[in-house]
Structures are given as structure tokens and as C-alpha cells.
Amino acid sequence: MANIIKRPGWHIPERFVTPEAVFLNRRRFLTQLGFAGAGLMSASLIGCSKSSSDAVAAGAEPKAAPAPISLKGYPATRNPEFNPGWPLTNEKTAANYNNFYEFSTTKERVIKLVDKFVISPWPIQIGGLVEKPMTLDVQELIDQMTLEERVYRFRCVEAWAMIVPWTGFPLAKLIEKVSPKPGAKFIRFQTFNRPDQAPGMARQSDYPWPYTEGLRLEEALNPLAMVVTGIYGKPLPKQHGAPLRIIVPWKYGYKSIKSIVKIDFIETEPPTLWDTINPVEYPFESNVNPKIPHPRWSQATERMIDTGDLVETQPFNGYGKYVEPLYKKA
């Protein structure tokens, strides 16, 4: 049985951590980002009802290949406030262990099923109760922001965990950009709806697709909440939620929605995919809490995905000093 490691601040001794692997070689990296052959992404433009291959089969002219994801700004400077010196989870292990039900319920298979997923161009619609609604491509949004790197703990509701360096910008910066109206109390995030590119959506057609998640506005404004565009010093691979996702590190991982296409500012708490499927096991708030077990397992410890060691879970995943005031009753 694995030993339970007790360390303040989640420090894990070097002897318990698998050394970080050399970055994926260039060819594999480009493949993960959607490049092929001469370096151009295949498949259709976002929003089309048919893929490029379907269009060719029907006799139509194929569309021009979309532009590749820009490497500008990577690797970003690490924010010293979120540079605790923790040993990072092995990059290759993190790349091959992903919950992304749109592709598969088997974590190790996700990376093998994302090749047809088109991530450029990627329009994002931001609206609802805001003064400045907008629709823009993800690359345009990224170009308007200053990217930074932060090392965060990531805790899954299934009681596994990793420590990774995310690249992105504070969600508060995006909120400031669109100027929410006084009636905006919640933010609703929505991901893509493309069963032709994501086989898990077709296999699990009874799920309330597309995947949706939400936060209270004051949670989204917390300095920890982050819009993520990269990991390990590079743009997000598809299995990690390319080209843009949210990270809220004090909550269970399913709250950190991947591959976002729409953001709405609304007045009332939005329904979310997992809260709709099973509100007892996956409630809206979903803060990490070792004292409240999942109905089917304990949350007192978590397993590090690269070493297999057990670590004691901390309230709010160790980020209480940042977020605890959000949950104090008046």
C-alpha cells in the first residue's frame, strides 16, 4: 500500500516524484496541436456542419486550411506568487491521463481520439448581461492579453491529483473587458458540440451535451481563477482542453471546463452538465473538502498520478487564504 505523505503546502520530496520528462519531440507536439504533413491543420472550419473531407466527397471545393496555433508568448514568465517550488508532475503522464468525456470515459484513450478535433480557428462568443458583448477568435483574445505561467495543484473529484504549470491570464481580466451589468451574478461557460469530431459525444448521446459549467461572479473574479491557453510552456494540447479552458484550482477538476466556445453573464445559477446528471455527487459549488466524502469514496487523500503516492487532501485544495472569505456566511 502506498504511503500517505503529510507535508505542509503539499511539498513532496524529490524521491517520491518522477523526474519531468523531456518535452515531447517536435513532430509529436505538432501532431497534438493538429498539424499534419507540411504543418497545416486538417479538417473543416469551426462552425461548419460538414468536415472538409465531407465537403470534398460531396464535390465541393475544400476550404483553406486554418492557421496554426501561434507559439508567440510561450513559454511565458512564471508569476512569482504562484511559483512555490513544488516538483511538477511528469509531463508525459499528465498528457496521457485526461478526463474528457466528449472523447472517451477512459483517461488513457483521450489522447488517441483527438486527432480530428479542429481547434483553429476558434470563435468565442461572450455575452449576456454585459455592456460590451463580443465574438472573437481565441488567437485574437490571446493577443490582447499578457500571458503568465502559474504552478497550480489540480485535484479531481475522483481523488487523483497533479501539479502542473499552466499558462494563461486571470479570468478577472476578461470579465473587466466586457463590463458586466449590475444584474450579472453568475457566469455560464459552454464547450463545443461536435459529435463528428468527438466520438464520446455520439456514444453517450443521453448526456446533456454540450458540456456546461458555471461560477458565481465573485468566484470568477477571485485572483486564482484563470483562463488557460497553455501547459508546460506550450499551447494547450487538445486532450488538455485546447485552445482555451478555465482553471479554478480550489474546486474539483470538472469545474475547470475545457475547450470553451461561449461565455454568458446571467442573473441566476446556471444548470451544469454534472449537476444535471447527479446533483448529489456533483453539486454546483464543488469546493475541495477532505471532510466531505464523495458518496462512493473518501476525499481525505488523493493519489499523485505519476508516482502513485497518497497525499492528504487540504481544504480548498490548499488555497484557503485566497478563497475562504468567499464562503463565509454573512
C-alpha positions as CSV (number, residue, x, y, z in Angstrom):
1,M,0.0,0.0,0.0
2,A,1.3,3.5,-0.9
3,N,2.5,5.6,2.0
4,I,0.5,8.7,2.9
5,I,2.7,11.8,2.7
6,K,2.0,14.6,5.1
7,R,3.7,17.8,4.2
8,P,2.6,21.4,4.7
9,G,1.9,23.3,1.5
10,W,1.8,20.0,-0.5
11,H,5.6,19.7,-0.7
12,I,6.6,16.3,-2.0
13,P,10.1,15.1,-1.5
14,E,12.2,14.6,-4.7
15,R,12.5,10.9,-4.0
16,F,8.7,10.5,-4.4
17,V,8.5,12.3,-7.7
18,T,9.1,11.0,-11.2
19,P,11.5,13.4,-12.9
20,E,9.8,15.6,-15.5
21,A,10.3,14.1,-19.0
22,V,12.0,15.9,-21.8
23,F,9.4,17.9,-23.8
24,L,7.6,15.9,-26.5
25,N,9.6,15.8,-29.7
26,R,8.7,18.4,-32.3
27,R,6.8,16.1,-34.6
28,R,4.6,14.7,-31.8
29,F,4.0,18.2,-30.4
30,L,2.8,19.4,-33.8
31,T,0.6,16.4,-34.2
32,Q,-1.1,17.1,-30.8
33,L,-1.8,20.6,-31.9
34,G,-3.5,19.4,-35.0
35,F,-0.6,19.8,-37.6
36,A,-0.1,17.2,-40.3
37,G,2.4,16.7,-43.1
38,A,3.6,20.1,-44.2
39,G,2.4,21.6,-40.9
40,L,-1.1,22.6,-41.7
41,M,-4.2,21.6,-39.7
42,S,-6.6,19.3,-41.4
43,A,-10.4,19.3,-41.1
44,S,-13.1,22.0,-41.5
45,L,-13.5,25.5,-40.2
46,I,-15.2,25.8,-36.9
47,G,-19.0,26.0,-37.1
48,C,-19.4,24.2,-40.4
49,S,-21.9,21.4,-40.4
50,K,-19.6,19.1,-42.5
51,S,-15.9,18.4,-42.3
52,S,-13.6,19.2,-45.1
53,S,-13.5,15.6,-46.1
54,D,-17.3,15.5,-46.2
55,A,-17.2,18.6,-48.5
56,V,-14.7,17.0,-50.9
57,A,-16.7,13.8,-51.0
58,A,-19.8,15.9,-51.9
59,G,-17.9,17.5,-54.8
60,A,-17.4,20.9,-53.1
61,E,-14.1,22.8,-53.1
62,P,-12.2,22.1,-49.9
63,K,-11.8,25.1,-47.6
64,A,-8.4,26.6,-47.0
65,A,-6.5,25.0,-44.1
66,P,-6.8,27.1,-40.9
67,A,-3.9,28.9,-39.5
68,P,-1.8,27.1,-36.9
69,I,-1.9,28.0,-33.2
70,S,0.6,30.7,-32.5
71,L,3.6,30.0,-30.3
72,K,4.0,33.7,-29.5
73,G,4.3,34.3,-25.8
74,Y,5.4,30.7,-24.9
75,P,7.0,29.9,-22.6
76,A,5.5,32.8,-20.5
77,T,7.1,34.3,-17.5
78,R,6.2,32.5,-14.3
79,N,4.2,34.6,-11.8
80,P,6.4,34.6,-8.6
81,E,3.3,34.5,-6.4
82,F,2.5,31.1,-7.9
83,N,6.0,29.6,-8.1
84,P,6.2,27.6,-4.9
85,G,9.0,25.3,-6.0
86,W,6.9,22.1,-5.9
87,P,8.2,19.2,-8.1
88,L,6.0,19.1,-11.2
89,T,4.0,16.1,-12.3
90,N,5.7,14.2,-15.1
91,E,4.6,16.0,-18.3
92,K,4.1,12.8,-20.4
93,T,2.0,11.3,-17.6
94,A,-0.2,14.4,-17.4
95,A,-0.6,14.3,-21.2
96,N,-1.8,10.8,-21.2
97,Y,-4.2,10.9,-18.2
98,N,-7.2,13.1,-19.0
99,N,-10.9,13.3,-18.2
100,F,-12.6,14.5,-21.4
101,Y,-15.8,12.6,-21.8
102,E,-16.5,14.2,-25.2
103,F,-13.8,11.8,-26.5
104,S,-13.8,8.9,-24.0
105,T,-14.5,7.8,-20.5
106,T,-11.1,6.1,-20.4
107,K,-8.5,8.6,-19.5
108,E,-5.6,7.0,-21.3
109,R,-7.6,6.8,-24.6
110,V,-8.4,10.5,-24.8
111,I,-5.1,11.4,-26.4
112,K,-5.6,8.8,-29.1
113,L,-9.0,10.2,-30.1
114,V,-8.4,13.9,-30.5
115,D,-6.8,14.0,-33.9
116,K,-9.9,15.1,-35.8
117,F,-10.7,17.8,-33.3
118,V,-10.3,21.2,-35.0
119,I,-9.1,23.9,-32.8
120,S,-8.2,26.7,-35.2
121,P,-10.0,29.0,-36.0
122,W,-11.9,29.0,-32.7
123,P,-14.5,31.8,-32.3
124,I,-15.6,32.6,-28.7
125,Q,-18.9,34.3,-28.0
126,I,-19.1,36.4,-24.8
127,G,-22.5,38.0,-24.0
128,G,-25.5,38.1,-21.7
129,L,-25.6,40.8,-19.0
130,V,-22.6,42.8,-20.2
131,E,-22.0,46.2,-21.6
132,K,-19.6,45.1,-24.2
133,P,-20.6,41.7,-25.8
134,M,-18.1,40.4,-28.3
135,T,-17.3,37.5,-30.6
136,L,-13.7,37.0,-31.4
137,D,-11.2,34.3,-32.3
138,V,-9.3,32.7,-29.5
139,Q,-6.0,33.9,-31.0
140,E,-7.3,37.5,-31.2
141,L,-8.2,37.2,-27.5
142,I,-4.8,35.8,-26.5
143,D,-3.0,38.5,-28.4
144,Q,-4.9,41.1,-26.4
145,M,-3.8,39.6,-23.1
146,T,-0.5,39.3,-21.2
147,L,0.3,35.6,-20.7
148,E,1.8,34.4,-17.5
149,E,2.7,30.9,-16.1
150,R,1.4,29.6,-12.7
151,V,2.1,26.4,-10.9
152,Y,-1.2,25.1,-9.5
153,R,-2.4,21.9,-7.8
154,F,-5.1,20.2,-9.7
155,R,-7.5,17.9,-7.7
156,C,-10.0,15.6,-9.4
157,V,-13.2,14.6,-7.7
158,E,-12.1,11.0,-8.3
159,A,-9.3,11.6,-5.7
160,W,-6.3,11.8,-8.1
161,A,-4.1,14.9,-8.4
162,M,-1.3,16.5,-10.3
163,I,0.9,19.6,-10.1
164,V,1.4,21.4,-13.4
165,P,2.4,24.8,-14.8
166,W,-0.5,26.5,-16.6
167,T,-0.1,29.4,-19.0
168,G,-2.9,32.0,-19.4
169,F,-4.3,35.1,-17.8
170,P,-6.6,36.0,-14.9
171,L,-10.3,35.4,-15.6
172,A,-10.9,38.8,-14.0
173,K,-9.1,40.5,-16.9
174,L,-11.6,39.0,-19.3
175,I,-14.5,40.0,-17.1
176,E,-13.2,43.6,-16.9
177,K,-13.0,43.6,-20.7
178,V,-16.8,43.0,-21.2
179,S,-18.0,45.1,-18.2
180,P,-20.8,43.0,-16.5
181,K,-24.1,44.8,-15.8
182,P,-25.3,45.0,-12.2
183,G,-27.7,42.1,-12.7
184,A,-24.9,39.7,-13.6
185,K,-24.5,37.3,-10.6
186,F,-23.2,34.1,-12.4
187,I,-21.1,33.1,-15.4
188,R,-22.1,30.2,-17.6
189,F,-19.4,28.5,-19.7
190,Q,-20.2,26.2,-22.6
191,T,-17.9,24.0,-24.7
192,F,-18.2,22.7,-28.2
193,N,-20.9,20.4,-29.6
194,R,-19.3,18.4,-32.4
195,P,-20.1,14.7,-32.2
196,D,-18.5,14.2,-35.6
197,Q,-15.1,15.2,-34.1
198,A,-15.6,13.9,-30.6
199,P,-16.7,10.2,-30.6
200,G,-17.6,10.2,-26.9
201,M,-20.5,12.6,-27.5
202,A,-22.0,10.2,-30.0
203,R,-21.5,7.2,-27.8
204,Q,-23.0,8.9,-24.8
205,S,-25.9,10.6,-26.6
206,D,-28.0,10.6,-23.4
207,Y,-25.7,13.1,-21.7
208,P,-26.9,16.8,-21.8
209,W,-24.3,18.0,-24.3
210,P,-22.7,20.4,-24.8
211,Y,-20.7,20.4,-21.5
212,T,-21.6,23.4,-19.4
213,E,-20.2,24.8,-16.2
214,G,-20.7,27.9,-14.0
215,L,-19.3,30.1,-11.3
216,R,-20.6,32.8,-9.1
217,L,-19.3,36.2,-10.4
218,E,-17.3,36.8,-7.2
219,E,-15.7,33.3,-7.6
220,A,-14.7,34.2,-11.2
221,L,-13.2,37.5,-10.1
222,N,-11.0,35.8,-7.5
223,P,-7.3,36.2,-8.4
224,L,-6.8,32.4,-8.6
225,A,-9.4,31.8,-11.4
226,M,-7.5,31.6,-14.6
227,V,-8.2,31.4,-18.3
228,V,-5.7,28.8,-19.6
229,T,-4.2,28.7,-23.0
230,G,-1.1,26.6,-22.4
231,I,0.7,24.0,-20.2
232,Y,4.3,23.1,-19.6
233,G,5.4,26.2,-21.5
234,K,3.5,25.4,-24.7
235,P,0.0,25.9,-26.1
236,L,-2.6,23.5,-24.7
237,P,-2.7,20.1,-26.4
238,K,-6.1,19.0,-27.4
239,Q,-6.6,16.5,-24.6
240,H,-6.0,19.2,-22.1
241,G,-8.8,21.4,-23.4
242,A,-7.3,23.3,-26.3
243,P,-7.4,26.0,-27.3
244,L,-8.8,27.7,-24.2
245,R,-10.1,26.4,-20.8
246,I,-10.8,27.6,-17.3
247,I,-8.8,26.6,-14.1
248,V,-10.3,27.1,-10.7
249,P,-7.8,25.2,-8.5
250,W,-9.7,25.3,-5.2
251,K,-12.6,23.3,-6.8
252,Y,-12.8,19.7,-8.1
253,G,-11.5,19.4,-11.7
254,Y,-14.8,19.1,-13.5
255,K,-15.4,22.7,-12.7
256,S,-12.4,23.7,-14.8
257,I,-14.3,23.4,-18.2
258,K,-12.3,22.7,-21.3
259,S,-12.5,24.0,-24.9
260,I,-14.8,26.9,-24.3
261,V,-16.8,28.4,-27.1
262,K,-19.4,30.6,-25.2
263,I,-19.4,32.6,-22.0
264,D,-22.6,34.2,-20.7
265,F,-23.1,36.5,-17.8
266,I,-26.5,35.7,-16.2
267,E,-28.7,36.5,-13.2
268,T,-29.4,33.0,-11.8
269,E,-27.4,29.9,-11.1
270,P,-27.0,28.0,-14.4
271,P,-27.6,24.3,-14.7
272,T,-24.3,22.4,-15.4
273,L,-23.7,19.0,-17.0
274,W,-22.6,17.1,-13.9
275,D,-25.0,18.9,-11.6
276,T,-27.8,18.0,-14.0
277,I,-26.7,14.3,-14.2
278,N,-26.2,13.8,-10.5
279,P,-26.6,16.9,-8.2
280,V,-25.8,14.8,-5.0
281,E,-22.4,13.7,-6.2
282,Y,-21.5,16.8,-8.3
283,P,-23.1,19.9,-6.8
284,F,-22.7,23.4,-8.3
285,E,-20.2,24.7,-5.7
286,S,-17.9,21.6,-5.6
287,N,-15.1,23.1,-3.4
288,V,-12.3,20.6,-2.4
289,N,-13.1,19.4,1.1
290,P,-11.4,16.4,2.7
291,K,-14.1,16.2,5.4
292,I,-17.0,15.7,3.0
293,P,-16.7,12.3,1.3
294,H,-18.0,11.6,-2.1
295,P,-21.0,9.2,-1.8
296,R,-18.8,6.4,-3.2
297,W,-15.3,7.2,-1.9
298,S,-13.3,9.2,0.6
299,Q,-11.9,12.6,-0.2
300,A,-9.4,12.6,2.7
301,T,-6.4,11.7,0.4
302,E,-5.5,11.9,-3.2
303,R,-3.2,9.8,-5.5
304,M,-0.5,11.6,-7.4
305,I,-0.9,10.4,-11.0
306,D,2.8,10.0,-11.8
307,T,4.2,8.5,-8.5
308,G,1.1,6.7,-7.1
309,D,1.8,8.2,-3.7
310,L,-1.1,9.3,-1.5
311,V,-1.2,12.9,-0.2
312,E,-3.5,14.2,2.4
313,T,-6.1,16.5,0.9
314,Q,-6.3,20.1,2.1
315,P,-9.4,22.2,2.4
316,F,-9.9,24.3,-0.8
317,N,-7.0,22.2,-2.2
318,G,-4.6,24.3,-0.1
319,Y,-5.8,27.7,-1.4
320,G,-7.9,28.7,1.6
321,K,-6.1,32.0,2.1
322,Y,-7.3,33.1,-1.3
323,V,-10.9,31.9,-1.3
324,E,-12.1,31.1,2.2
325,P,-13.7,34.6,2.6
326,L,-16.0,33.8,-0.4
327,Y,-17.8,31.2,1.6
328,K,-18.2,32.8,5.0
329,K,-21.8,33.4,5.7
330,A,-22.8,37.0,6.4
